[in-house]
Amino acid sequence: MDYFNLKLTAICMALLLRTTVNAIRVIGQDATVVAGDDARLFCQLVDTAEKLTSVTWQRRTKERPTNTDFLVVASDGKEEHMNGLKDRVKFTGDIPGLKGSILLSNITVSDEGIYTCIFSIFPSGPFKTEIHLTVQVPPVVIVSTDVPPVAGDTEEILATCTASNAKPAAEVSWNLGDLNYTLKVQTNVIVDSEGRHTVKSSLIGVASKDLNRKKVQCLVSHPGLKEKLKLDYTLIIHYPPQVVYIISVGGQGETREFQYEADANPKPTNFTWSRHFPVKEPLSRGVNNRLIIQMTPASNGLYYCVVSNQYGSSTECTSFWTLVIVALLAGVSGFLIWKFNLHQSVFKRLRCFRGDPVPTVSSDLDEVVH
């Protein structure tokens, strides 16, 4: 009977102790932070009145896949740092309050992993919980064109929006406005050994002169960004000289100056001036788009300019006739003089008919002027 009672008492004590131990637990919270920020890792021991002897922190990461101690805090608050984290770790807990939280500063991708918070109490022993730390890395975003597309009939990559080295992958889209039904979007994702994602979203379309200088916008979203990024971009299409013309930009004294204008991208790099009539002769060659002509009869003729960039050339001509201009001015002057003389003769006859004195030429001119 005594043996039975002793055994029953032992079983009851074991069940009671097991119930008490099972009630003791450590609570914690997973954390997600952006690279460069600080991470607050919270843990607390609850449902116990036993004496706390120490709090130990361990972690395992991709670089160190096994649990490694990096901080031990004794019951008197004394801290022991190890394995390299040192000043980056600050104990923010409260030993009497059974709180073992820490602050890990200046987070990097290599800090991502599983952190273990361990409370050692007497006599029950250690109790722990695991906390997952996730590190987000915002993307580096650019919009560019590796090789400027040249106007033609085939589809090409017109622009690429790249969101690189992000964790997790960024979301990339386009605001195309009126070009929404003209261009296509092609996206691919590359993941490196560190788990960082590079997203490339390219605009595909037939390169045409009409697309040059059109505005588009790349939109990038990522949990590590405070707001969506909006990057404006102007499409660049290269093409040879298209619309060309020669204009007169005035003259100084006995010279006239002409300037060649061309619609081309990039701007023309070479201008060749020549005269084709009445004689054929080269005039100038180089990067100057202006031509100065002396206003003499010897300069009369038909002038040509060939303009080019690396994709092609175009030609335009203009004429210059100083004799025609002189003859035209002489004809107009003669007609005005004839009209004046005719007017003077009629005027004199009328005065004579009325018996008025005939005025002098100078007085008639004064009346005409006034």
Phi, psi and chi 1 to 4 in degrees:
 res  aa     phi    psi   chi1   chi2   chi3   chi4
   1 MET       -  -44.8 -175.4   69.5  176.8      -
   2 ASP   -63.7  -37.8  -69.5  -21.9      -      -
   3 TYR   -63.8  -41.1  173.3   76.9      -      -
   4 PHE   -64.3  -44.7  175.8   78.2      -      -
   5 ASN   -63.5  -39.3  -70.7  -24.4      -      -
   6 LEU   -65.1  -41.8 -177.0   60.3      -      -
   7 LYS   -66.6  -39.9 -172.7  174.7 -179.2  179.7
   8 LEU   -64.9  -40.4 -179.1   61.5      -      -
   9 THR   -64.3  -40.3  -59.3      -      -      -
  10 ALA   -63.7  -41.6      -      -      -      -
  11 ILE   -63.8  -42.9  -67.1  173.8      -      -
  12 CYS   -62.6  -42.9  -69.3      -      -      -
  13 MET   -64.2  -39.8  -70.6  -65.3  -66.1      -
  14 ALA   -65.3  -42.2      -      -      -      -
  15 LEU   -65.4  -39.6  -69.7  173.9      -      -
  16 LEU   -64.4  -44.0 -179.9   60.9      -      -
  17 LEU   -65.1  -40.0 -179.3   60.3      -      -
  18 ARG   -65.0  -40.7 -177.1  177.3  178.8 -178.2
  19 THR   -62.8  -41.6  -57.9      -      -      -
  20 THR   -64.9  -45.1  -58.1      -      -      -
  21 VAL   -64.2  -42.0  170.7      -      -      -
  22 ASN   -65.7  -24.6  -74.2  -18.6      -      -
  23 ALA   -74.5  -27.0      -      -      -      -
  24 ILE   -73.1  133.9  -58.9  172.8      -      -
  25 ARG  -154.9  163.2   57.1 -163.8  173.9   93.5
  26 VAL  -114.7  129.7  179.4      -      -      -
  27 ILE  -108.2  146.5   58.1  175.6      -      -
  28 GLY  -149.7  173.7      -      -      -      -
  29 GLN  -135.5  129.4  -65.0  177.2   -8.3      -
  30 ASP   -65.4  155.2  -67.9  -19.3      -      -
  31 ALA  -133.7  144.1      -      -      -      -
  32 THR  -128.4  124.6  -60.9      -      -      -
  33 VAL  -135.0  161.5  -63.6      -      -      -
  34 VAL   -92.0  138.6  176.6      -      -      -
  35 ALA   -51.7  133.0      -      -      -      -
  36 GLY    99.3  -20.8      -      -      -      -
  37 ASP   -87.1 -179.8  -70.6  -10.4      -      -
  38 ASP  -101.2  147.4  -61.9  -20.4      -      -
  39 ALA  -112.7  127.4      -      -      -      -
  40 ARG  -101.3  115.4  -61.9 -178.4 -178.4  -85.5
  41 LEU  -106.6  114.9  -55.8 -176.9      -      -
  42 PHE  -101.2  136.3  169.0   80.8      -      -
  43 CYS  -152.7  150.3   67.9      -      -      -
  44 GLN  -151.9  139.7 -177.0  176.4    7.4      -
  45 LEU   -89.6  131.4 -179.0   68.5      -      -
  46 VAL  -130.3  161.3  -63.4      -      -      -
  47 ASP    63.0   47.1  -62.2  -30.0      -      -
  48 THR  -155.7  149.6 -176.1      -      -      -
  49 ALA  -117.1    8.8      -      -      -      -
  50 GLU   -72.1  163.4  -64.5 -176.7   23.4      -
  51 LYS   -77.8  129.7 -178.2 -179.2  178.4 -179.4
  52 LEU   -84.5  127.1  176.0   63.6      -      -
  53 THR  -101.4  -31.9   58.8      -      -      -
  54 SER  -168.6  160.8   65.5      -      -      -
  55 VAL  -122.9  127.6  177.9      -      -      -
  56 THR  -121.9  137.5  -58.4      -      -      -
  57 TRP  -114.6  134.0  -82.3   91.0      -      -
  58 GLN  -127.0  163.0  -58.9  174.9  -22.8      -
  59 ARG  -151.7  155.2   74.3  170.9 -174.8  172.8
  60 ARG  -134.3  133.8   60.7 -178.5 -175.4  -89.9
  61 THR  -128.4 -177.3   62.8      -      -      -
  62 LYS   -65.2  -36.8 -172.5  172.6 -177.0  178.6
  63 GLU   -73.7  -35.8  -64.8  178.4   -4.2      -
  64 ARG  -124.8   90.6  -66.6 -173.3  176.5 -176.9
  65 PRO   -74.0   -4.8   24.5  -31.3      -      -
  66 THR  -108.9  151.2   58.0      -      -      -
  67 ASN   -60.0  130.4  -80.7  -32.0      -      -
  68 THR  -132.2  127.7  -56.1      -      -      -
  69 ASP   -67.0  140.3  -65.8  -13.0      -      -
  70 PHE  -133.7   -8.9   63.2   87.3      -      -
  71 LEU  -156.4  133.5  175.1   65.5      -      -
  72 VAL  -130.6  129.0  177.0      -      -      -
  73 VAL  -118.5  120.4 -177.4      -      -      -
  74 ALA   -78.4  170.1      -      -      -      -
  75 SER   -63.2  -24.2   58.4      -      -      -
  76 ASP   -88.9    5.1   59.7   -0.2      -      -
  77 GLY    90.8   -1.4      -      -      -      -
  78 LYS   -71.0  132.8 -176.4  178.8  179.2  179.8
  79 GLU  -107.0  142.6  -59.6  179.0   14.7      -
  80 GLU  -128.3  117.0 -179.0 -177.8    0.0      -
  81 HIS  -101.0  146.7  -64.3 -100.9      -      -
  82 MET  -154.8  164.5   59.1 -154.9   73.7      -
  83 ASN    61.1   35.3  -68.7  -40.9      -      -
  84 GLY    94.5  -19.1      -      -      -      -
  85 LEU   -75.6  -38.6  -65.9 -178.6      -      -
  86 LYS    42.9 -116.9  -64.9 -176.9  179.8  179.7
  87 ASP   -67.0  -13.1  -65.1  -21.1      -      -
  88 ARG   -73.4  -15.1  -69.8 -175.2   55.7 -150.1
  89 VAL  -109.0  129.1  179.8      -      -      -
  90 LYS  -126.8  127.5 -179.1 -179.7  179.4 -179.2
  91 PHE   -78.3  119.9 -178.0   70.6      -      -
  92 THR  -114.0   10.0   58.8      -      -      -
  93 GLY   -81.5 -169.0      -      -      -      -
  94 ASP  -141.4  106.1  175.5   24.4      -      -
  95 ILE   -58.3  -50.4  -65.8  -63.2      -      -
  96 PRO   -60.5  -31.5  -25.0   35.6      -      -
  97 GLY   -87.7    6.7      -      -      -      -
  98 LEU    58.5   36.9  -56.5 -179.1      -      -
  99 LYS  -110.6  131.5  -64.4  179.1 -179.9  177.9
 100 GLY  -119.0   26.5      -      -      -      -
 101 SER   -65.8  153.7  -56.9      -      -      -
 102 ILE  -134.4  162.4   60.2  171.3      -      -
 103 LEU  -119.2  121.1  178.1   68.8      -      -
 104 LEU  -107.8  115.9 -176.2   59.9      -      -
 105 SER   -94.7  159.5   61.4      -      -      -
 106 ASN    49.9   61.1 -165.5   23.4      -      -
 107 ILE   -64.9  139.1  -68.8  -65.7      -      -
 108 THR  -122.7  171.7   66.1      -      -      -
 109 VAL   -60.4  -34.3  175.1      -      -      -
 110 SER   -68.8  -12.7   61.2      -      -      -
 111 ASP   -82.0  -12.1  -68.6  -40.4      -      -
 112 GLU   -65.3  135.7 -175.1  172.1   82.8      -
 113 GLY   164.9 -158.3      -      -      -      -
 114 ILE  -113.1  124.3  -61.0  175.6      -      -
 115 TYR  -108.4  135.1  -70.4   70.6      -      -
 116 THR  -114.7  125.2  -55.9      -      -      -
 117 CYS  -104.1  120.0  176.8      -      -      -
 118 ILE  -119.6  122.5  -53.9  170.2      -      -
 119 PHE  -103.2  124.9  -73.5   87.8      -      -
 120 SER  -103.0  121.2  -63.5      -      -      -
 121 ILE  -126.4  158.5   57.9  175.2      -      -
 122 PHE  -116.9  130.8 -178.2   81.3      -      -
 123 PRO  -100.7    0.1   35.4  -34.7      -      -
 124 SER   -68.7  -27.9  -61.2      -      -      -
 125 GLY   105.9 -162.0      -      -      -      -
 126 PRO   -84.0  144.8   29.4  -33.3      -      -
 127 PHE  -132.6  142.4  -67.6   85.5      -      -
 128 LYS  -146.0  166.7   62.8 -175.8  178.7 -179.7
 129 THR  -147.5  154.0 -170.3      -      -      -
 130 GLU  -104.4  139.1  -70.1 -174.3  -17.9      -
 131 ILE  -122.9  125.4  -61.9  170.3      -      -
 132 HIS   -92.1  123.9  -67.1 -106.1      -      -
 133 LEU  -106.2  120.5  174.2   62.1      -      -
 134 THR  -109.8  130.2  -58.3      -      -      -
 135 VAL  -109.2  124.1  179.1      -      -      -
 136 GLN   -98.9  138.8  -64.0  176.4  -19.1      -
 137 VAL  -120.9  114.2 -178.4      -      -      -
 138 PRO   -63.6  151.3  -18.5   31.0      -      -
 139 PRO   -77.9  155.6   30.2  -36.2      -      -
 140 VAL   -96.3  120.9  176.9      -      -      -
 141 VAL  -116.0  132.5 -176.5      -      -      -
 142 ILE  -140.1  152.5   60.1  170.5      -      -
 143 VAL  -120.3  127.2 -175.0      -      -      -
 144 SER  -157.1  176.8   62.8      -      -      -
 145 THR  -132.3  119.6  -56.7      -      -      -
 146 ASP   -60.8  -49.4  -67.1  -23.6      -      -
 147 VAL  -129.5  119.8  178.1      -      -      -
 148 PRO   -56.8  128.3  -23.8   33.5      -      -
 149 PRO   -68.2  148.3   23.2  -31.7      -      -
 150 VAL  -107.8  136.0 -179.0      -      -      -
 151 ALA   -53.6  132.9      -      -      -      -
 152 GLY  -172.8 -160.6      -      -      -      -
 153 ASP  -108.2   -2.3  -61.1  -34.1      -      -
 154 THR  -105.9  156.3   59.2      -      -      -
 155 GLU   -74.8  141.0  -72.6 -170.8  -21.4      -
 156 GLU  -140.2  167.5  -63.9 -173.2   53.7      -
 157 ILE   -79.2  117.4  -63.6  177.6      -      -
 158 LEU   -91.0  -29.7  -54.7 -179.1      -      -
 159 ALA  -166.5  152.9      -      -      -      -
 160 THR  -133.0  129.4  -61.0      -      -      -
 161 CYS  -102.1  119.9 -175.9      -      -      -
 162 THR  -116.2  121.8  -55.9      -      -      -
 163 ALA  -111.3  101.3      -      -      -      -
 164 SER  -107.0  156.6   58.6      -      -      -
 165 ASN    54.9   46.4  -62.0  -35.2      -      -
 166 ALA  -107.7  148.4      -      -      -      -
 167 LYS  -134.1  118.1  -75.5 -178.7   79.0  -69.9
 168 PRO   -72.4 -169.0   30.7  -36.3      -      -
 169 ALA   -65.3  142.3      -      -      -      -
 170 ALA   -79.4  157.5      -      -      -      -
 171 GLU   -99.8  124.5  -65.6 -178.1    5.0      -
 172 VAL  -119.7  131.9 -179.2      -      -      -
 173 SER  -143.6  177.2   59.5      -      -      -
 174 TRP  -129.2  145.7  -68.7   88.1      -      -
 175 ASN  -108.5  107.5 -179.8    8.5      -      -
 176 LEU  -105.0   -9.5  -58.8  178.5      -      -
 177 GLY    59.7 -127.1      -      -      -      -
 178 ASP   -68.4  -13.5  -64.0  -22.0      -      -
 179 LEU   -91.9    8.5  -56.8  177.7      -      -
 180 ASN   -58.8  -33.7 -164.4   45.8      -      -
 181 TYR  -100.6    3.1  -61.7  102.5      -      -
 182 THR   -99.3  -34.9  -56.3      -      -      -
 183 LEU  -110.9  151.5  -54.2  178.9      -      -
 184 LYS  -109.4  158.1  -61.8 -176.7  -66.1 -174.9
 185 VAL  -116.7  131.5  176.5      -      -      -
 186 GLN  -125.3  125.7 -175.9 -179.9   81.3      -
 187 THR  -125.2  138.4  -57.5      -      -      -
 188 ASN  -139.6  153.8   61.4   68.6      -      -
 189 VAL  -124.8  134.8 -177.9      -      -      -
 190 ILE  -120.6  133.6  -59.3  172.9      -      -
 191 VAL  -116.1  128.2 -175.4      -      -      -
 192 ASP   -91.3 -178.1   65.5   13.9      -      -
 193 SER   -66.9  -18.7   59.4      -      -      -
 194 GLU   -91.3    3.6  -59.7  -63.2  -35.3      -
 195 GLY    80.2   15.3      -      -      -      -
 196 ARG   -92.0  142.1  -70.4  172.1  -66.4 -162.8
 197 HIS  -108.3  139.6  -61.7   70.2      -      -
 198 THR  -120.0  119.2  -65.3      -      -      -
 199 VAL  -107.5  125.6  179.0      -      -      -
 200 LYS  -117.2  120.6  -70.3 -171.5  174.0 -176.1
 201 SER  -117.4  117.5 -178.8      -      -      -
 202 SER  -112.3  144.3  -60.9      -      -      -
 203 LEU   -91.3  126.1  -67.2 -179.4      -      -
 204 ILE  -115.0  133.0  -51.2  -64.5      -      -
 205 GLY  -172.8  170.8      -      -      -      -
 206 VAL   -78.4  118.5  175.8      -      -      -
 207 ALA   -67.5  125.0      -      -      -      -
 208 SER  -138.1  157.3   68.3      -      -      -
 209 LYS   -58.2  -33.4  173.7 -179.8  171.8  -63.7
 210 ASP   -67.0  -22.7  -65.8  -23.0      -      -
 211 LEU   -81.2  -15.8  -72.8  178.0      -      -
 212 ASN   -61.7  133.6 -170.2   48.6      -      -
 213 ARG    74.3    7.9  -50.5  -60.1  -60.7  172.9
 214 LYS   -73.2  146.4  -67.8  -67.8 -174.6 -179.4
 215 LYS   -98.0  134.6  -54.7  -71.0 -174.4 -180.0
 216 VAL  -132.7  171.1  -65.6      -      -      -
 217 GLN  -143.2  128.7 -169.8  177.5   62.9      -
 218 CYS   -94.7  132.5  176.8      -      -      -
 219 LEU  -115.1  128.8  -50.3  175.9      -      -
 220 VAL  -129.1  127.2  178.5      -      -      -
 221 SER  -118.5  142.8  -61.1      -      -      -
 222 HIS  -160.4  140.5 -171.7  -89.7      -      -
 223 PRO   -61.9  -20.4   18.2  -30.8      -      -
 224 GLY   -84.3   -4.1      -      -      -      -
 225 LEU  -100.2  140.6  -63.5  171.8      -      -
 226 LYS   -70.1  -29.6  -65.6 -178.7  179.5  179.3
 227 GLU  -150.6  164.9   58.5 -175.8   14.2      -
 228 LYS   -66.6  135.8  179.9 -178.9  -67.3 -173.4
 229 LEU   -82.9  138.6  -67.6 -179.6      -      -
 230 LYS  -127.9  111.0  -60.6  178.4 -179.7  179.2
 231 LEU  -112.1  116.2  -74.4   80.1      -      -
 232 ASP   -78.3  144.8  -64.5  -32.8      -      -
 233 TYR  -146.2  140.9 -176.0   73.9      -      -
 234 THR  -106.6  122.5  -57.7      -      -      -
 235 LEU   -64.5  140.8  -65.4  178.0      -      -
 236 ILE  -119.0  115.2  -59.1  172.7      -      -
 237 ILE  -118.5  126.6  -51.9  -64.5      -      -
 238 HIS   -90.3  142.9  -77.7 -176.2      -      -
 239 TYR  -158.7  154.9   53.2   91.6      -      -
 240 PRO   -72.9  170.8   27.1  -35.4      -      -
 241 PRO   -53.6  130.7  -26.9   35.8      -      -
 242 GLN  -111.2  -73.3  -59.3  -80.0  -49.5      -
 243 VAL   -96.9  120.1 -179.9      -      -      -
 244 VAL  -130.4  150.0  -64.1      -      -      -
 245 TYR  -161.1  156.8   49.3   91.5      -      -
 246 ILE  -111.5  130.5  -62.2  175.2      -      -
 247 ILE  -123.5  152.4   61.2  173.7      -      -
 248 SER   -87.4  127.9  173.7      -      -      -
 249 VAL  -110.2   24.8  -68.6      -      -      -
 250 GLY    98.4 -174.8      -      -      -      -
 251 GLY  -153.4  167.5      -      -      -      -
 252 GLN  -132.3  115.7  -65.0 -179.3   -9.1      -
 253 GLY    65.5 -117.6      -      -      -      -
 254 GLU   -97.6   23.4  -62.1  179.4   -8.8      -
 255 THR  -126.7  154.7   62.8      -      -      -
 256 ARG  -123.1  143.2  -73.8  -76.0  -59.9  -81.7
 257 GLU  -120.2  132.8 -172.7  172.3   -1.8      -
 258 PHE  -118.7  147.0  -65.3   90.2      -      -
 259 GLN  -129.1  138.0  178.0  174.6  -59.6      -
 260 TYR   -97.9  126.7 -166.9   98.9      -      -
 261 GLU  -116.2  141.0  -61.5  -68.7  -18.6      -
 262 ALA  -144.0  143.0      -      -      -      -
 263 ASP   -93.4  104.4  177.3   14.5      -      -
 264 ALA  -153.2  154.9      -      -      -      -
 265 ASN  -142.9  117.8 -170.1   29.6      -      -
 266 PRO   -71.7  175.2   28.3  -35.9      -      -
 267 LYS   -59.5  149.5  -68.0 -177.9  178.8 -179.5
 268 PRO   -55.6  143.6  -26.1   35.2      -      -
 269 THR  -109.3   -6.6   54.1      -      -      -
 270 ASN  -148.7  135.6 -171.8   67.7      -      -
 271 PHE  -127.1  129.2  -62.4   86.4      -      -
 272 THR  -121.2  115.3  -59.2      -      -      -
 273 TRP  -101.5  141.5  -68.1   89.9      -      -
 274 SER  -155.4  160.1   61.0      -      -      -
 275 ARG  -111.6  135.2 -175.0  164.9   67.9  159.0
 276 HIS  -111.7  -13.7  -76.3 -137.8      -      -
 277 PHE  -151.3  138.3 -177.7   83.7      -      -
 278 PRO   -78.3  -13.6   29.9  -35.9      -      -
 279 VAL  -123.5  156.4  -66.0      -      -      -
 280 LYS  -103.4  119.8 -171.5  172.2 -176.5  179.4
 281 GLU  -153.9  142.3   59.1  178.5  -20.4      -
 282 PRO   -74.8  148.0   27.0  -33.2      -      -
 283 LEU  -115.6  -54.2  -62.5  175.6      -      -
 284 SER  -156.2  155.8   67.4      -      -      -
 285 ARG  -146.8  133.1 -176.1 -174.0 -176.9   99.7
 286 GLY   155.7 -151.7      -      -      -      -
 287 VAL   -96.7    2.7  -63.9      -      -      -
 288 ASN   -86.0  123.9 -169.4   -1.5      -      -
 289 ASN   -94.6   16.1   69.7  -29.1      -      -
 290 ARG  -120.5  150.0  -65.0 -165.3  175.9 -165.9
 291 LEU  -133.4  130.6  176.1   67.8      -      -
 292 ILE  -107.0  128.4  -62.2  176.5      -      -
 293 ILE  -119.1  133.4  -59.0  177.1      -      -
 294 GLN   -73.4  135.9  -61.9  -67.2  -33.8      -
 295 MET   -84.4   73.1  -65.0  179.8   64.4      -
 296 THR  -131.8  158.1   65.6      -      -      -
 297 PRO   -56.6  -29.1  -26.7   35.8      -      -
 298 ALA   -68.7  -14.6      -      -      -      -
 299 SER   -91.5   -3.4  -59.9      -      -      -
 300 ASN   -59.2  143.8  -68.0  -23.2      -      -
 301 GLY   155.3 -173.3      -      -      -      -
 302 LEU  -108.0  123.1 -170.0   62.7      -      -
 303 TYR  -110.6  140.4  -68.6   82.8      -      -
 304 TYR  -121.8  149.9  -82.7   79.6      -      -
 305 CYS  -136.2  127.6 -176.7      -      -      -
 306 VAL  -105.2  122.6  178.9      -      -      -
 307 VAL  -116.9  143.7   60.3      -      -      -
 308 SER  -151.6  154.4   62.7      -      -      -
 309 ASN  -126.1 -168.0   60.6   14.6      -      -
 310 GLN   -70.2   -6.7   62.7  -96.1   47.8      -
 311 TYR  -106.4   -8.8  -58.9  108.6      -      -
 312 GLY   159.0 -174.1      -      -      -      -
 313 SER  -140.3  167.4   61.8      -      -      -
 314 SER  -149.4  154.6 -177.5      -      -      -
 315 THR  -125.0  143.5  -55.5      -      -      -
 316 GLU  -142.4  154.0 -174.7   57.3   72.8      -
 317 CYS  -132.0  161.4   66.0      -      -      -
 318 THR  -148.1  159.4 -172.2      -      -      -
 319 SER  -115.8  154.0   59.4      -      -      -
 320 PHE  -140.3  117.3 -178.5   75.6      -      -
 321 TRP  -133.1   95.8  -56.8   99.7      -      -
 322 THR   -71.3  -35.5   57.1      -      -      -
 323 LEU   -66.1  -38.8  -68.4  179.6      -      -
 324 VAL   -62.6  -42.2  173.7      -      -      -
 325 ILE   -64.6  -43.4  -64.6  173.5      -      -
 326 VAL   -63.0  -43.9  171.2      -      -      -
 327 ALA   -63.6  -40.5      -      -      -      -
 328 LEU   -63.7  -43.2 -179.5   61.2      -      -
 329 LEU   -63.9  -39.9  -69.1  175.7      -      -
 330 ALA   -64.3  -42.5      -      -      -      -
 331 GLY   -62.4  -43.5      -      -      -      -
 332 VAL   -63.8  -42.2  172.3      -      -      -
 333 SER   -63.8  -43.5  -60.2      -      -      -
 334 GLY   -62.2  -39.7      -      -      -      -
 335 PHE   -64.3  -40.4  175.5   75.9      -      -
 336 LEU   -66.8  -38.5  -67.6  176.1      -      -
 337 ILE   -65.6  -42.5  -68.1  172.2      -      -
 338 TRP   -60.5  -43.7  175.5   78.3      -      -
 339 LYS   -62.7  -38.1  -72.5  -73.9  -69.1 -177.6
 340 PHE   -67.3  -44.2  174.9   76.7      -      -
 341 ASN   -63.4  -40.9  -70.3  -25.2      -      -
 342 LEU   -61.7  -43.6  178.8   62.9      -      -
 343 HIS   -63.1  -40.1  174.9  -90.2      -      -
 344 GLN   -65.4  -41.3 -175.1 -178.2   29.3      -
 345 SER   -64.3  -46.0  176.4      -      -      -
 346 VAL   -63.1  -40.6  172.8      -      -      -
 347 PHE   -62.7  -40.6 -173.2   65.6      -      -
 348 LYS   -66.1  -42.4  -74.5 -178.0  179.0 -179.2
 349 ARG   -61.8  -39.7  -70.2  177.0 -176.2  177.5
 350 LEU   -63.9  -40.4  -73.4  175.7      -      -
 351 ARG   -69.2  -38.2  -71.8 -155.0  172.9 -170.8
 352 CYS   -65.6  -38.6  -71.1      -      -      -
 353 PHE   -64.3  -35.0  177.6   77.3      -      -
 354 ARG   -87.2   -8.3  -69.1 -179.4   -7.0 -147.3
 355 GLY    84.6   11.9      -      -      -      -
 356 ASP   -75.8  151.0  -63.8  -23.6      -      -
 357 PRO   -64.8  142.5   24.2  -34.0      -      -
 358 VAL   -80.1  120.2  177.6      -      -      -
 359 PRO   -71.9  161.4   28.4  -33.4      -      -
 360 THR   -75.5  166.6   63.3      -      -      -
 361 VAL   -62.9  -37.8  174.1      -      -      -
 362 SER   -66.6  -37.9   60.9      -      -      -
 363 SER   -68.8  -36.4   63.3      -      -      -
 364 ASP   -61.8  -42.9  -82.7  -16.4      -      -
 365 LEU   -63.4  -37.6  -71.9  174.5      -      -
 366 ASP   -62.5  -41.9  -69.8  -20.3      -      -
 367 GLU   -65.5  -39.3  -72.1 -176.5   15.0      -
 368 VAL   -64.9  -41.9  170.7      -      -      -
 369 VAL   -65.6  -43.0  172.1      -      -      -
 370 HIS   -78.4      -  -68.1  -65.6      -      -
